[in-house]
Amino acid sequence: MTAAPLADDAICEIAGATCIDPSLGPDERRTFRDTLGQFATGVTIITALTPAGEPIGMTVNSFSSLSLDPPLILWSIAKTATGYGNFQVGEPFAVNMISHDQQAIALQMAKSSGDKFQGVSYLRGLGGVPLLTDCVAHLECVVDARYPGGDHEIVVGRVKRLFNIGRAPLLFHRGKFHVLHAEVT
């Protein structure tokens, strides 16, 4: 069975949902954001150092694998983010995959200001970059490239070293944190 192509001005509906052009206005952009929130993700905290050597961190769920050979990952940073000027090509950073019991740290690192590392336990990895304790895994990377992506930039990282600790992950779905309860076989 083949589907008939839709005309550009066709009104469509699938399972009671009307198609929306997310570029039309603020309400449509909010619907776009809510729709993207339907995709469950893990939660990561990206850590690095400022040029002055101070630790920086931000909660990110736009993380994805990119390539196995060479080992590359990607994530995106808002152009308005406090740490936007960091993460330049060649600079080290770490992806800390957050475990099920680290929701408070994820919320703390999601704030736009303040001492994000207050009370947070970490070790120093390659280049002195913070590796948060009790995570699921760590990927120690260097920035391989940055690409424009609308109101964000895509950061491509080359993985230099990893630690797969194997704890249960913290998940994010529909604007809320969740814990994985059971595997589906």
QUIPEJO-V801575 format. One record per pair of residues at least 12 apart in sequence whose ideal C-beta (glycine too) atoms are under 8 Angstrom apart, sorted by sequence separation. I is the first residue (numbers start at 1). GAP is how many residues later the second one is. D is the distance in whole Angstrom. If there is no record, write none. Layout:
BEGIN
I;GAP;D + I;GAP;D
END
This chain:
BEGIN
20;12;8 + 45;12;5 + 46;12;5 + 63;12;5 + 108;12;7 + 120;12;7 + 121;12;4 + 143;12;6 + 144;12;5 + 168;12;6 + 45;13;7 + 62;13;5 + 117;13;7 + 121;13;8 + 125;13;7 + 143;13;7 + 144;13;6 + 45;14;5 + 46;14;5 + 62;14;4 + 126;14;5 + 143;14;6 + 144;14;4 + 44;15;7 + 45;15;7 + 60;15;5 + 105;15;6 + 125;15;5 + 142;15;7 + 43;16;7 + 44;16;5 + 60;16;8 + 141;16;3 + 142;16;5 + 44;17;7 + 60;17;8 + 141;17;6 + 43;18;6 + 139;18;7 + 141;18;5 + 142;18;6 + 42;19;7 + 44;19;5 + 58;19;8 + 140;19;7 + 141;19;6 + 41;20;4 + 75;20;7 + 139;20;5 + 140;20;5 + 41;21;8 + 42;21;7 + 140;21;4 + 41;22;7 + 73;22;6 + 139;22;8 + 140;22;7 + 58;23;6 + 139;23;5 + 58;24;8 + 138;24;7 + 58;25;6 + 137;25;7 + 138;25;4 + 56;26;8 + 137;26;6 + 56;27;5 + 105;27;7 + 137;27;5 + 138;27;8 + 137;28;6 + 46;29;6 + 136;29;6 + 137;29;8 + 56;30;6 + 82;30;6 + 102;30;8 + 135;30;6 + 136;30;7 + 44;31;7 + 81;31;8 + 82;31;7 + 94;31;6 + 136;31;5 + 63;32;6 + 94;32;8 + 102;32;7 + 131;32;8 + 135;32;7 + 136;32;7 + 92;33;8 + 101;33;7 + 102;33;7 + 134;33;7 + 136;33;5 + 92;34;6 + 98;34;8 + 126;34;6 + 48;35;7 + 51;35;8 + 92;35;3 + 94;35;5 + 96;35;7 + 99;35;6 + 126;35;6 + 50;36;6 + 91;36;8 + 92;36;8 + 93;36;6 + 94;36;7 + 96;36;4 + 99;36;6 + 125;36;8 + 92;37;5 + 94;37;6 + 98;37;6 + 99;37;5 + 48;38;6 + 97;38;6 + 98;38;7 + 48;39;6 + 59;39;8 + 96;39;5 + 97;39;4 + 97;40;4 + 46;41;8 + 97;41;7 + 96;42;6 + 97;42;8 + 48;43;7 + 49;43;8 + 95;43;7 + 48;44;7 + 94;44;6 + 95;44;4 + 48;45;4 + 94;45;7 + 47;46;7 + 48;46;7 + 94;46;5 + 95;46;7 + 46;47;6 + 47;47;5 + 59;47;5 + 94;47;7 + 46;48;7 + 59;48;8 + 92;48;7 + 93;48;6 + 46;49;6 + 47;49;6 + 92;49;7 + 93;49;8 + 45;50;8 + 46;50;8 + 59;50;5 + 92;50;5 + 93;50;7 + 44;51;5 + 45;51;4 + 58;51;6 + 59;51;4 + 91;51;7 + 44;52;6 + 57;52;5 + 58;52;7 + 90;52;6 + 91;52;5 + 44;53;6 + 45;53;6 + 90;53;6 + 43;54;8 + 44;54;6 + 89;54;5 + 42;55;6 + 43;55;4 + 88;55;6 + 89;55;7 + 42;56;7 + 87;56;5 + 89;56;6 + 89;57;7 + 58;58;8 + 88;58;8 + 43;59;8 + 57;59;5 + 87;59;7 + 45;60;7 + 56;60;7 + 57;60;7 + 45;61;7 + 55;62;5 + 95;62;7 + 43;63;5 + 57;63;8 + 45;64;5 + 93;64;7 + 106;64;6 + 73;66;6 + 55;67;7 + 100;67;7 + 103;67;6 + 73;68;7 + 87;68;5 + 92;68;8 + 99;68;4 + 100;68;4 + 102;68;6 + 84;69;8 + 99;69;6 + 100;69;6 + 101;69;8 + 99;70;6 + 100;70;5 + 80;71;8 + 98;71;7 + 99;71;6 + 106;71;7 + 72;72;6 + 79;72;6 + 97;72;6 + 98;72;5 + 57;73;7 + 76;73;6 + 78;73;6 + 79;73;7 + 55;74;8 + 78;74;5 + 79;74;7 + 103;74;5 + 47;75;8 + 53;75;7 + 55;75;5 + 57;75;8 + 77;75;6 + 76;76;4 + 77;76;6 + 76;77;7 + 49;78;7 + 76;78;5 + 77;78;6 + 49;79;6 + 75;79;8 + 76;79;7 + 100;79;5 + 49;80;6 + 74;80;6 + 75;80;6 + 100;80;7 + 48;81;6 + 49;81;8 + 74;81;7 + 47;82;6 + 74;82;5 + 75;82;7 + 47;83;4 + 73;83;7 + 74;83;7 + 47;84;7 + 72;84;6 + 73;84;5 + 47;85;7 + 72;85;7 + 72;86;6 + 73;86;6 + 45;87;6 + 71;87;7 + 72;87;7 + 70;88;6 + 71;88;4 + 62;90;8 + 66;90;6 + 42;94;8 + 61;111;5 + 43;126;7 + 42;127;5 + 43;127;5 + 42;128;7 + 43;128;7 + 42;129;6 + 43;129;5 + 41;130;7 + 42;130;7 + 40;131;6 + 41;131;5 + 40;132;7 + 41;132;8 + 40;133;4 + 39;134;8 + 43;134;7 + 38;135;8 + 37;136;7 + 38;136;7 + 37;137;5 + 37;138;5 + 40;138;7 + 34;140;8 + 34;141;8
END
